């Protein structure tokens, strides 16, 4: 999370964070699922043509 805060436009970092949050949400931390959704929404906002983020939403 600190890396994302330091450089929120580092796309690979945002993807890794979103994926990790989703996986943690599925492994007993359901509150993190919403964080993953928020990050994928963020990706679609900063890169509207990004199909992967749209698919994961």
N, C-alpha and C positions, 0 to 999 in steps of 0.2 A: 504494500500500500504506500509506503514512503516513496518508492520510485515513481509511482503514478503521480503523487502530489508534487514531486520535484519537477517532473516533465510530463504533464498530462497529455501531450500530443505524441508521445512515443507510442505508436500504434501497437507494436508487438507487446509492449508491456501491459497495455490496457487489455489486449486479448488474453494474455496469460493470467492477469488478475481476474478477469471475468470468468474464464474457464475454471480457475481454482476456486472461486467463490461458488460457482454452480456445483462443482464436485463436493465441496465441503458441505453445501446445503443438502446434497443427497446422502451425505455420510453422517447425518445427525445434527447439523447446524442449519435448520431450515430458514433462519433469519437471513442467511447469506444469499439465498436464492434471489431475493429482491435486489440485493447489491449487484448481483450478476446481471439481472435484467436492466438495472439502471446504467450499468457500464455498456451494455450492448446498445441501449438507446443513445447513449453519449456517442458511441462510435458512428451510429447512423446519422447523427447530427453533424459531426465534424467531417465525415466522409460519406455524403449521401449516396454515392455510387457503390459503396461497399456491400456486396451481396452476402458475404459470409455473416456479417452482423445481423442483417435482415433475416437470414435463414434461421439463425439461432434464437431470434426473438419468437 
